[in-house]
Each structure stands twice: as C-alpha cells, then as structure tokens.
Amino acid sequence: MRPATAPRQPAPRLGRGWYLGAVLSAVLALGMCLLGWRQADQADRITANPVRVQGTVTQLPGGSGSYSEVGYTAEGRRLTAADLWLPEGARLGDTVCLEHAADDPGAVRVCGNRYPQPVGITLARTSVPIALLFLVLCLARILRDRRTRPARTGRGGVRTTMVLAAEGMPALTHGKRSRRRRRGGRRRQS
C-alpha cells in the first residue's frame, strides 16, 4: 500500500545570483559612501577657510559624455575644475565666482553652493539606501535558505572529514603500497 502523502522533494539549491547580488550591492554602497564622504569633506574644508577667485567657463556640458569645465588661477597656478554646478544660463567664456580651500586649491566649488559637485551627493544619498536595502534582502534570502535546509549533522554544522595518516597507511592506500619512487631509484632484489 502507498503512503497518503508524496515523498518530500529536496529543496533546490540557492543560486549564485543572490551571493553575487549581495557582494555587488555592498561594493556599490561602500563606493557611494566614499563619494559622499569625499564631497562632504571638500565642502567642510572650503567652508572652514574659503578663498574667492574668478574662473572662466571653458567647456559646457553637452550630451551624456561631457562635463562642464572651469579654468581658474590659484596660488599662481592655472587649474581647471570639471563637473561643477554652473549657474543657469552660463555660456562659454563667462566668468564665474569660485571658492577654493586655502590649504587645497583643488577643492573648489561655485560660490553659493554647499558641495563642489551636488550631483555626487544626490547620487550617494539615493543609491546608498537602495544598495543597503538590496544587500539586506539578499542576505535575508541566503540566511532563510540556510535555515530551511536540513542539517547535515546532529548539531546543524557541516559534515567534515579529518584524515590523520602516516605514509603507507592501509586506510589511505587501500592496502597497496605507495607508488612514490624512492631516492636513488629502485633497489634490486637479489
């Protein structure tokens, strides 16, 4: 007679995509945190000791692959700043008020702005929570899969085998001698 219920099928193995998703979302969150931290650090350095200079717009953003560029002189050197948030209606050759940090002329922003590149801060503010949420979802799925799988040993750990053996031990060689050659070649039997 057959049992009333069908035999239970083993749970399918969790795909590698969940692990890959967890790693990629963690890397994205970390990268965006570093981008936001860099922008905030530059903004704090500029705010602590700002130096105002005049810059000239040398390139305007046009399309998806180009950024704005402003040339300015600081500490006797000619520098350029890319991807600044230019005032609306700025044209090529217009002068723009810039502030740079007294200790770092490369940390520059347009006068009146808080961050050197506000787009970077906005991107970090939106992408970090999304990446962390995706990371938590992936980790929850991975942990749920590990909990639902039947334990392989009595305590829920992974079954392992430890082998401690000496050379030529019958358990490892199934009763046969090792085929490893000895130094000096084969000995003649007389």
N, C-alpha and C positions, 0 to 999 in steps of 0.2 A: 504494500500500500504506500502511496506517495504522501509526503507531508503536505499540509494545507497551505503552507507559505513557500514561496520560491526561495532558493538559497540566495543569500546576500552577496551581491557583487562587490568586489573590492573597489574602493574609492579611486577615481582616476588621479593620476599624478599631477601635481600642480605644475603648470607650465613655467618656463623660464622667463616669460614676459613680465610676470609680477616682480621677480627679483630685479630684472633689468629696469623696470619702471621705478622701483624703489631707489636704486642706485642713481639713475639719471635725475630723478626729482630732487634727491639730496644734493647732487652736484649743482643743479640749477639754483636751488635755494641758497647754497653756500656762495656761489658766484654772484648772485644778485645782492646778497648781504654785503659782500665785499665792495661791489659797485656803489651801493648806497652809502656804505661807511666812508668810502673814498670821497664821494661828493660832499657828505656832511663834514668831513674833516677839512676839506679845502674851504668850504663855506665858513667854518669856525676860524680858520687861520686868516682868511681875508677880513672877517668881521673884527677880529682882535686888533689888527693894525693895518687898515686899508690905505693904499696909495692910489690916487686917481691919476689916470693917464688918458690920452685921446688915442683912439685907434681908427684905422681906415678899413672899411669893408672891401676885401679883395676877392671874395667869392660868395655867391649866393647859392642857397640850396636849390637844386633843380633836378627833380626826379628822385628815384629811390636810392641811388648810389652816391650822391654827392651831399656835402655838408657846407654850412656857411663857414667862412674863414675871415678872421680879422687880424690885420697886422698892426703891431704897436711897438713902441720903444720903451724899454725899462732898463735902468742901470746902464745905459749906454749901448745896449744890445738890441738888435731888431728881432722881435719874436712874433710868432703867429699863434693864434688860438682858433681851434676848429670846433664846430658844432655848438656855438654859443646861441643863446636865445636872443635874436636880434629884435629891435623894435619894429613894430609893424610899419610897412612902407619903406623899409631901408633899401637903398639902391647901391649898386657898385660904386665905390669911391666916396660914399658918405662917411662922415666922421661919427664915431660912437664913443660915448663915455664908458671907460672900463675901470674896474678896481682890481688891483692885484695885491697879494700879501707882501708885506715889506720884506719878509725873510725868504719868500719864494715867488719870483716874478712869473713863474709858470702857472701858478694858481690864480686864475683870472676869471672874472665874471662881468657881465654888463651891469652898469650902475643901476641900483634899484631892485635887482634880482637877489633872491636869497641864496640860490645854488648856482654853481657855474653852468651846469647842464641840467635844467629842470626835468628834461625827458628821462634822464637816468634815474632820478629819484622817483618819478612817477612809475617807471618800469619796475623798479625794485619794490615799491610799495604794493603793486598789484601782483607781481609774479611770485614773490616770496610766500605770501599766504597760500596762493594756489598750489605752488610746488610742495609746501609743507602739508597741505591737505591731501594731495595725491600721495605723498610719502606715507602718511598715516593710513590711508586706505589700503595701499599696497602691503604695509606691514601688518595691518589687521587681517587681511586676506591670507597672508603667509602664516601668521600665527593660528588662525582658525583652521587652516589646512593641517597644520602640525598637531593640533589638539584632537581633531576628528579621526586622524589615522590611528589604527590600533597599535598599541605599544608592542615593540618587538621583544622586549624582555620584561621581566616581572616588575621592574621599577620604573618603566617608561623611558629608559635610556636606549641608546643604540647598541645593538649587539656587536661586540668586538671580539677578536681572537688574538691572544698573545702567544707568541711562539718563542720559547727559550730552548735552544738546542745547541748541541755541540756538533762539530764536523763529523759526518758519517753516522749520525744517529738514525736508527732504522725508521723512526716515525716520519722523518722528512724524506728519506730516500726510498721508502717502501721496501726496506730490506736489501737494497742494492748498494753496492759501493759507489762512492763518488767517482765521477769520470774526470775529475780535475787532475791534470798532469803534475807530477812532482818535479822538483828541481833536478836537473841532471838527466832528464829523460827517463825512459822506462828501464827498470832493472831487469837484468837477465836472470832467469831462474835456471839453476843448474841441477 
